[in-house]
């Protein structure tokens, strides 16, 4: 149950920003492996291509080996047919590269000794992945924590980490934990919310049992007839070029998901609807999939179309590769592509440590405001 005492914070509660401009190139990466007995006898090229074929095609791995990017027990090896022995230590050095452009400033919406909630801009990735290994929210949080520790002798070093994700193109509230116990309890909140949907409770029962409530704003294509709709379409994955773990789509055999949608404003002239979405589960890309499933895809969404499916589908991955040997970016859209308007507007939660009810609000982009809100 919600506690009676409530702390409300939002755009007027904090105008603090932090962030450091991104370096021209990142520091590269190193990947470590120890050869298992079952892999003993494999050649170097067989090992990497069989284990990491999603990283690069065969020619790409050959290029990396010949470019002196792989060591065995600390020694550079350039022969792809080098036979491996059990226990050997392999290191692949990924060369530094210029990551795609991304914003870096983060607005602090709420902060105490245990939590920090930031307003994530659209276009910024939350955690490292793909081409974005440094230009992420996590990196800015780490840099900010190090700066605070260095400039304040009484400041205890913290390790803030996001406890949930927002899509790269999604803006708004991102909750981050400063302590291990805060992280574990917040993670449990999100997991419990998804679990009660899977247990097929009624909507009112789900609302009563939840310890966190997330409300989004979205601008969809088409004029929504009903004032409110509850979407219970399961979400699963399909094989999709450029997405190693599969693309999330509407699927009858997928996992349970539940979104409650309410119309805020209709615009018949421009054939669009401004909606509020409350999600009671946390499936990846859930709002984009659910709204497109009912025939109201987000305006500007490059990936999902009516039915909750991808706009195009090419199951075969291209064998062409970049200078570092990795695959080129696929021509078809991928989940991280931006262009849509989706904003995590409000979060209400029971504080995981002090047990108070907290409401956090992120300022709305103008395009996601009602006419009355814009006038105000």
Phi, psi and omega in degrees: 000152175290141173284155182285324182287134183225136173252124182248127180228160180182207186298331181273349183278334183206130175245021181282137176234152170215162180153146179240135179302142183289141172297160181300315176231157177275188184269005186075184181218158172234138179241127184251138175221149170242128184292123178279158179305326181290341179260357179300134181099343175291151173278165182301316181291324177297319181298306186290320182289326180285325183277327189228046181292341177284346180277322184199152174287174182305312181297327178295318178292323175300318180297318181295320179295312182291340179272010176065037181262000182234134176240151172241118183051041175086356182249134179295135178236129182244000180261114183296338181271009178301127182277139183262148176243155180301136178091351180295143181260117180256139175226124174255125181260110175277125185294149177302148179213161176275116180284155178303154181303143178203144175294164182227343182282135178237132177268133178275120179263330180202142177202136169217198184288347187243330186229156166218130176247127182243157175265103184280129177282153174297140179099354179253127179281148183280308183238158180300143178178140178061228181286342181264094178252332179248322184280076183220164174299318182304317179299314180297322177297317180294316178298318180295317179297318179296321180295317180297319180295320183288328185266350181230115183295332181268004183272119178282134183295130177243165179232073183294135179222143175296143180253359173207179182237152166238143177302154182304323181276355180269137177254173173113200191291126173237119179275134179228144181255142178262343183233159180296319182291323177296319179297313183294322181288320178293320176300323178294323177303310182295318181295319180296321179298319178288324183294320182292331174292318179295334179276003174063040171285163175289165180301317181294323177294319178300316180299320182292324187277342186285148176251000178213141181230128182242127181238130183244160167246143179211150176247117186248156178276127182107158179259118183283126183287309183284150177284327179218149177209142175251125182253125182240023182293125176296155182235126179229194182235154172228159174290138186206130182301129178090356178236099191301319184268006179098153181265133177283131181215169171292126184212127179302332182265009181280192181269151183300143177210149183216127177229136176252123186246135178228133179286131175258323182198135177254144178229089183295325182299320180258007177053053179214164181222133173269124184233157170251134182235126174249121182258135181253002173221169186234053177285146178302135177058028187302313184294317179299318181290313183295316180293321177291329180299323180270015175086017180232066181295153178298136176298129179087359178292118183281351188248304189267136178236179183311135183101354180073029181243163179288153181297321177219161188216111178237100187290343184263126180279138179295145179270358178288153184217162182278181182300328181274004178096344182284164179298147171290157177298130181298150180288330180284155181299151177233163187303328183284350180296138182263190179124345180261168180244101179220128189223125175283099193274316183220145171227130173242128183210160169275122181305128186293345182247308186266356171067022175269156175276125184241134174239124182242134181233134176257134179306143182272136169299149184304323184292342180254015176263148172287167179301318180296320178294322179294319179295323181290000000 
